[in-house]
Amino acid sequence: MKMLAVIAAFAACLPLACAAAEVGGVKLEDRVRVGGSELVLNGAGIRTRFVVKVYVGALYLGEKKSSPADVLAAAGPKRISLHMLRDVGAPSLSESLNEGFRNNNADADRFKPQLDELLGIMNALGEAKKGQAIALDLVPGTGTVVLVNGEPKGKAIPGEDFYRALLRIWLGDKPADADLKKGLLGHG
């Protein structure tokens, strides 16, 4: 009995950082590597549209941040990942990204070439399938890299300013989902 108490006390002292987070039935890594740097899970939540759960979104940064301004100002690599909870056709996914981008960037037209490139990559997917993980990585010096289940798609899209504008889809004043925004900032 005494041994069980010692084991329980020891286990309580172990850091919890090793345990992966789970949101909406999706297990998320606590840490990922982007551009040779280790990033930590900043926060996560579920994107819901008309009561339908669409995807689990997760934000990874070099260190945790709790405000949109701090996330957008942070230097270095970043990742926003979308873990699909249902099938979504490429036109719907592209339309949602385009709408969110334009709703949260007054200067959206300045990024038209980069946004067109991203939407072209998304349309080439044909469909985002339930269970797929789509990652949008910022690799400094390279740009935005799109990965589907860890496989690169399309070419890198230049411009760290474009990536900040992209993040505003989820963290801007008119986010795609207010509850998801709170989750990504660790307030969920």
Secondary structure, DSSP 4 states (H G I P E B T S, - for coil): -HHHHHHHHHHHHS-GGGSPEEETTEEE-SEEEETTEEEEEEEEEEEEETTEEEEEEEEEESS---SHHHHHH--S-EEEEEEESS-EEHHHHHHHHHHHHHHH-TTGGGGHHHHHHHHHHHHHH-EE-TT-EEEEEEETTTEEEEEETTEEEEEEE--HHHHHHHHHHHHSSS-S-HHHHHHHTT--
